[in-house]
Amino acid sequence: MAGFNKANITPPRWLLAELTYSCPLQCPYCANPLDYSHYKQELSTDDWKRVLIQARKMGAVQLGLSGGEPLVRKDLEEIVKHARELGYYSNLITSAYGLDESRIIALKEAGLDHIQVSIQASSEELSDYLAGTKSFTHKKQVAHLVKKHGYPMVLCVVIHRKNIEQMPQILTMAEELGADYLELANTQYYGWAHANRDLLLPTKEQFEIAENIAQEFKKKVAGKMKIYYVVPDFHEDRPKACMNGWGTTFLTIAPDGVALPCHSARELPNLNCPNVNDDSIKEIWHNSKAFNFFRGDDWMQEPCRSCDEKEKDFGGCRCQAYLLKGDMFATDPVCSKSPDHHLINQAIDAAKENSLMIDEKPLIFRNRKNSNSY
Amino acid sequence: MSLNHNLNLKFSSMHRLQWEEAQQKEVILYPEGMVELNQSSAEILKLCDGSRQLAQIVDELEHKFQTTGLEKDIINFLEDALKNGWIQQS
């Protein structure tokens, strides 16, 4: 953007490699794009190796191996091995579905640093319902195996209205499984979660009760388990510092090779996100239109432009501004200074209203059939 | 847990200590996170290999940097490191 000094561009530190959009689960809050089924091409093993080399050379060090379900890729071990040789710290972000002990060992030998297992709820019935696949018992077995083989075990539970009242049981489950880290990820409303927002967004009271329980637990397990708490930004009055600032730290590569400044940026119009099949990571990071689009603050409108907090939250999330207001340049409506803040209150009210209805509309599960309709 | 001066100190197997060329710094890597270290912190942690106790670490660093009076700073750092789970005592 005009006025932004390119000399100020910092190198990527975090590379999120979305290896595939294929997934045996159907979670209705999935962050993948609604129309994921239209992207059928996947990068080859050699493409991924090239991406890893180029990003590492620039300074990327944390590598997230995600999807979809990354275990679907038969070359996962080969990619992990390559990442280890380059010096990445590699994080496997998985549903654990289909993961067995021999593969846990093979991935360890390849140099995988940690496995993050997601479980949908603390009860089998709800977890299997949300996953759209019978998987709860197997996930718990995998969590034990991850510990057994000396990985740091991160348990991730995405929190929303369907499971938020299970918070005490979720925390007990994390303790029983011996989690080293527990990620309590309040749902962020993009992709499928946006489509299902009326059914997933908890009330403010539910958030407050759940957060208090989680904070008490955090004190109790201090020194034994670390808690990552992803804040529920719809109930905050300042927006999150999304991605630590656009094009400063995070680089996502989608399964088909499209490079994104955040994993939801595919939803934004006219960004013309570049593809690693056409350009190098260095070219993409420094010179592409998409990565420069929201760098610096020249793009900002009021009230962000003259706000003394703009260095702190960078105007919040561009995708959220687009999804809620239809204007990706707007102040994130989460901010109480935003002229569009009423949109957040409307969303909260609509969700509450929906929860009181006798015939609550059904969740839209993330699967190929539903994706084809977008 | 507090620092026990008579136990051996070892860098945690749940973390990785690594030189980052791009940053010209030693860093600690762990699930989804990274801490950048200054030179003295990195020197202390590199000596936490399971074969040394506090007194030996102080001796070696004072010798290496030709100085004295490092003990208090080293203790402060190691207590933080223990609290953060970067090192273990055995």
Interface residues (C-beta under 8 A of the other chain):
Chain A: P11 R13 M58 G59 V61 Q62 G64 G87 Y89 N91 D113 H114 Q116 G150 P152 V154 D180 Y181 G223 K226 Y228
Chain B: M1 S13 M14 R16 Q18 E20 A22 Q23 V27 L29 Y30 P31 E32 G33 M34 K83 G85
